[in-house]
Amino acid sequence: MSKTAQMVVLLAILVLIWGVSWPVMAEGLKFCPPIWFVVIRLAIAITVIFGVFACTKQLVMPIKKDIPLLLSIGLLQIGFFTLLITVGLEYVAPGRSAIIAYLSPFFVTPIALVFFKEVLSNGKILGLILGAIGIALLFSPWELDWHDKNVLLGNGLLLLSALVWSAAMIHTRYTEWHRETHELLPWQFVVGFIPNIIIALIWMPHPVIQWSAPMLWFSLLYNAILASLVAYWLLVTITRHLPVITTSLGLLGVPVLGLLASALFIGEPLTLSILTSLGFIIAGLACVSVAKN
């Protein structure tokens, strides 16, 4: 199997993990405030990864040259992105949240084309157009209650998360790495954790958390281990080896699976318009998958 094919397989695994994570996270938030959900999720991830790295003697200290990647991935992609989507999920249904959070292709593509001279093949162009139609139908801004402050807040936070995500993805792809992908991961989680614990302690110093709820623990463990540790390792690995446009377009599969998983697990309705838009996105993904990278 070629390196590109391996990355495509990893991308499919990543899409599956993150797609399922949306309804799982939504269920966990019923028992814990969003900001503290993020803090606990990251704390579990840090405990697990430092334990594994210590036992396998893989833990290395970052150097000065690693700081840009610690900040872009740790602060933006892990810290702020996780915070923004989790708080946004408090106001917006899981399926719709996943749609907005993964609008990155529409930010990443023009930047990659203009500043980094990436090539957009005919297959990718068609995939982008079909995906844009599907996303527009799913997002349906004409159906939003523009007078509801909570709706505007939730959608605004999710849109900001897509911008943050795009910036980190571009930097990950085009910056120079001085370490293997996994070597910086423990420290990137620490960098992402620090601002979140500070915000949590200031914003909500005495949270009410239903520790006895089994669903809370399932949600935390799934999102800490699979949707954080495994997923971010996959993402950085993929982004380093595939064109950033290909990666961002492939991640459009996350809202597709997010909607399907939300319908299956928590009963989020699948209307005819949603199914139609999913058809457009899936067709777009098919175009991208057969296009030259």
N, C-alpha and C positions, 0 to 999 in steps of 0.2 A: 504493500500500500504506500502510495506517495505521501510526502509530507503534507501536501495540500489536502489530500483525501483524509488524512488523520485529523487535520484541523477541522474539517467539515464535520466529521463524526463527533469531535469534542464540542463543536458548536451546537449540534443537535442535542447532546446530553445537557449542555448548559441551558438551552431553551426549555427543555423538559423540567429541569430543576426549578428554574425561575418562574415558569408558567404556573406550576402547582403551588409555588410559595405564596401567591397572592391570596387565594381563599384561605390557606392555612394561616397566614398572618392576620387576615381579617378576623378569623375566629379567635385567635389569641388575644387580640386587642379588646375583646369583650371582658377580659379579666385583668387588664393592666393598662395604665395610661401609655400613650404612644411613646413619649420621650423615655420613659423607664423601660419600655419594651426594647427600645433600641439599645439602651445602656446594658441591660441584662443579656441581650442577644450578643453584643460585642464582648462582654465580659466572659461569657461561656466560650466564645470563639477563641479569645486570647488565652484562656486557661488551657483549652485543648491543644492549640497549636504550640504553645511554649512547652507544654508537657511532652508532646510528641517529639519536638525538635531537641529538647534536652535529653530525652531517652535515647534518641538516635544520634546524638552528638553532631547535629547539623546547625545548631544555633551559632550565628556569626553576628558580630557587631557591625552596624552600618558605618560607612565612612562619609566624609564630606560630599563626595561626588554623588552619593545616593540621595541626598536631601531633596532634589527636585522630584524624584519619583516617590519618595516618602510623602511629600506634600500633595502631589497630584492624585495619586491612587489612594493614599491613606486619608488625607483630609477631604478631598472632593468626592472620590468615587465610593469610598467606604463610609466615611464619617457623615458628610453633608447629604449625599444622595440617599443613604439609608434613613437619615432623620427626616428628610423632606417627603419621601414616599410614605413613610410610616405615619407621619402626622396628616398628610394628605388623605391617606386611607381612612382616617377618622371621619372625613366628610364626603368621600366619593366611593362609590361601589367598587369592589376589587377589579372587576373586568374593565370598567372604564378607567380606573387608576392605571392599570397596566398599559392601556392604549396611550395615555398622555405621557407616561414616564419613558416610553420607548419611541418617542418622536425623533430620536437622535439622528436617523438617516437624513432628515430634512435640514439639520444643522450641520452635520458632518460632511455631507456630500459637496456642497459648494466650497467649503474651506479646503477639503482635500483636492478638489479640482483646480482651484485658483492658486493656492499657496504651495501645494505639494505635488502638483502635476500628476495626480493619479489618473488612470485611464478609465473612462466609463464606457464599457462595451455596450453594444446594442441590447444584449440580454439584460444587463444591469439597468439600462435606461427604461426598458419596458417593465422590468420588475419594480423600479422606483415609481413609475407612473401608476401601475396597478396597485401597489401598496399604498400610494398616496390617496387613491380613490377609496380604497377600503378603510383607511384610517379616517378620512373625512366623513364617511358614512357612519363609522363607529363613534367618532368624537361628537358629531352632530351638534355643533355650537349653537345652531338655531333652536335646539330643544332645551338649552340651559335656562334656568331661572336667573336672569342677570340682576335681579333685585335681592336675591338671597346671598347675604354676606358669607355664610359658611360655604356655599357652593363656589363662590368666587375665590375664597381663600383656599379651599381644597384643590381646585383646578389650577390656581396660580402656583401653589407650592409644587404640584406635580409637573407643571410646565418648567418651573425653575430647576427641578431635579433633572429634566431632560437636557437642559443647557449645561448644568454642572457635569453631567455624565459625558456629554459630547466633548467638553473641554479636556476632561481627563483621558478620554479615549484617544483623542488626537495626540496628546502629549505622550501617552504610552507608546503609540505607534512610531512616532518620529524622533523621540529622544534617544540618546545613547545610554545603553545599559552597561553597568560595570559588574553586575552580579547575575547569577541565575535567577529565574523568575521567582522560585519558591523561597530564596534566601531572604528577600526583603519582606515577605508576607507577614511574619509575626510583628515586625516593627510598624508596618503600614496599618495593621489593626490597632496597635497602641495609639498611633497618631490619630486615627479616626475616633477612638474611644475618648480621648482626653477632652475635646470640646463638648462632646455629648454629655459626659458626666458633670461637667461644669454647668452647662445649660440646665440639666435636670435638677441639680442641687439648688440653683437659683430660682428656677421657674416653679418647681414642684418639690420642695424639700420633704414633704410628708405624704408620699403617694399611698393610695389605697390599692393594694395588689391582692388578688385572690389566689394565694400560693397553693391552695389545696385543689385547684381545678386541674384535672389531668390534661385537658385541651391546651391550657396555657403552657404546660411543660412540653407537650408534643410540638406545639407551635414554636416555642423558643429553641428547642433542640434542632428541629428541622431547619429553621432559619439561621441558626448559629453555625451548624456543622455543614449542612448541604448547601443552603442558599448563601452562605457567607464564605466559609473556608474553601470548600470544594469549588464553588461557583467562581469566586474571584481568582483562584489559581487558574481555572479553565479560561476565564476571560482574558487575563493578562497574557497567558500562553498563546491563545488564539490571536489576540490583537498584535502580538509581536511578529506573527508569521503570515497573517492574511492581510490584504489591503483593508484599510479601515472602513471603506465604503461597503465592502463585502460583509465584514463583521456586523456593521450597524444595520444593514439590510436584513441579514440573517436573524438578528435579534427581534425583527418584527414578528417572528414566530412566538415570542413570549406573550404578547396580548392575545394571540389566537388561542394558545393553550390556557392562558389565564381566564379567558371567557368560558372556554369549555370546562375547565376545572371548577370554576365558580358555579356554573350551571349544574354540574354533576354533584358537587359536594355541599353547596349551600343554597342551591335553588335559584340562583340569579337567572332571570328569564332570557331565553334565546328567541328573539323575535325574527320575523322574516327579513327585516332590514339588517339585523345583526348577522344572520346567516349569509345574506348576500355580500355584505362587506367582508366577512371572513373568507368567502370564495375569492374575492379580489386579492386579498392579502396572500392567500395560499397560492394563487396563480402567480403572483409577483415573486414569492419565494421560490417557486418552481423555475421561473425564468432566471433568477439569480443563481440557483444551484447548478444550472447547466451552462451558465455563462463562463467565459474564460476569466480566471482571476489575475 
